[in-house]
Amino acid sequence: PVCIGLYVLSLALDVGAIFRFNGGLFGLLSPSGRALRVLGSTAPLDLLVGRPWTVLTAIYLHGGILHIVFNMLWTRQLGPEVQRAFGAARFFVIWSVAGAAGFLLSDGLPLLGVGSSHASIGASGSIFGLMGALMVYGNAIGAAMMTRQIRTWAILILAMGFLMPGVDNLAHIGGLAGGWLAATAYRPHLGRPEGRASLLLAGA
């Protein structure tokens, strides 16, 4: 609901962008860069000028109708499974850590002279993090087939990202790693009730 609400708001902030078709089909109903900037898109410069929170806010912003539809479909597919495996608060921590890790990699490497500097948005880093979490869970319970299937999905989608323009592959890689690490930290607590620390962290 947050992603959808902010997507509608991003269009409402600059209605004229609805009638500008940039990037072909994937640019359909695309918010303007100005609107996305106001709502918290992230870029390497943000890490230098005191806007580090954008690595979290950018997770909930999307650049077009297809962008948000695809991401919400993947979230709908993977999210409930991660929530059942780890718990609701831990799910939200994994989602947030993964998305932030993805954007930190995407923003940070250009500051070190690796890759190009660009603004970035979207929940795909968090979605890759959910895949990483499910791989950790599959290994923990001995579900080798599930782990292999999730790994195959991740590899295929990563490969597609390198073949398509405008895809933030660094955010995907960072998200996968961030989700895997966060889930690994929770692995010893699988099957146990969520503690106060997880609830407080998710709330924060």
Secondary structure, DSSP 8 states (H G I E B T S, - for coil): -HHHHHHHHHHHTTGGGGG---SGGGGTT---HHHHHHHT-B-HHHHHTT-TTHHHHGGG--SSHHHHHHHHHHHHHHHHHHHHHH-HHHHHHHHHHHHHHHHHHHHHHHHTTSS----B--SHHHHHHHHHHHHHHHHHHT-HHHHHHHHHHHHHHHHHHHHSTT--HHHHHHHHHHHHHHHHHHGGGTTS---HHHHHHHH-
